[in-house]
Each structure stands twice: as structure tokens, then as C-alpha cells.
Amino acid sequence: MDATDRLLIRSAWWLSLAAFLGVAGTVLLLLRAPGGEGARREAVQPAVQRVEVRMKEFKFEPARVEVQAGRVELVLRNDGVIPHDFAIPALGVKTEYIAVKKEKVVVLEVKPGTYPFECTVGGHKQAGMHGTLVVR
């Protein structure tokens, strides 16, 4: 093997190493970039719990709602024949009137505890339109 052959082999070896390092570096950059696999692992958010509560005269279905602490979406559907609202006084939550056959989504960040809820339309709570949110 003469000097020219050794130079070509050495050059090919260095070019192969450079190409491998370039590809490996690009893959690492893509994994760390926003939207890459690495970013997805770091940006995992806890699941939002979605619970449907139906309002009728004069009750909530279900009247007892159990969720885990964290982010909760309450989907409030008025299946009654008159407007209702929804309030959790201990959390400072109160909706406007929800029209018949309409819904309202309330997003809460809740800690463990027991929170009574109610319809504040005159006489509705007294007629039985109340319930409990239990957060574990």
C-alpha cells in the first residue's frame, strides 16, 4: 500500500466520523427542540378531569361529584325547563343564569376538601337543588 492509498483510507475514515457526529448532533438538537420528543417529555401536563353535571328542576345529577385534586372542568348542562345557575360559595364560583338546553364550562383548580354547591335562583336550593364536590 503506497502513501496515496493510506491518505485516501485515512481521509475516508475522518469523513465517516464527521458524518456520524453530524447526524448524531442533529438528532440530539431535534430531540431538544420545541415539539421534539425531549420537549414532549418535559411539557407533560397533568390530565384535566372533565365532569358533566346536569341541572333539572330541582336537582343536580349527580348531586355528589368526586374528583382528584388539580384541574377540573365542570360541564354544566341545563336540561330543565327554566334557567338555573351554579355556585360553589367556598371557592368563590358562581355562574350567570344558564338558559334552557345550554351549557357552561367552569374550570377549577381544586385542593382536597368537601365543597357544597347549589343553584342560587330564588328557592331552588331549598327545593333540593344542591350537592357536594368532593376533592381527594
C-alpha positions, 0 to 999 in steps of 0.5 A: 500500500503506497502513501496515496492509498493510506491518505485516501483510507485515512481521509475516508475514515475522518469523513465517516466520523464527521458524518456520524457526529453530524447526524448524531448532533442533529438528532440530539438538537431535534430531540431538544427542540420545541415539539421534539420528543425531549420537549414532549417529555418535559411539557407533560401536563397533568390530565384535566378531569372533565365532569358533566353535571346536569341541572333539572328542576330541582336537582343536580345529577349527580348531586355528589361529584368526586374528583382528584385534586388539580384541574377540573372542568365542570360541564354544566348542562341545563336540561330543565325547563327554566334557567338555573345557575351554579355556585360553589360559595367556598371557592368563590364560583358562581355562574350567570343564569344558564338558559334552557338546553345550554351549557357552561364550562367552569374550570377549577383548580381544586385542593382536597376538601368537601365543597357544597354547591347549589343553584342560587335562583330564588328557592331552588336550593331549598327545593333540593337543588344542591350537592357536594364536590368532593376533592381527594 
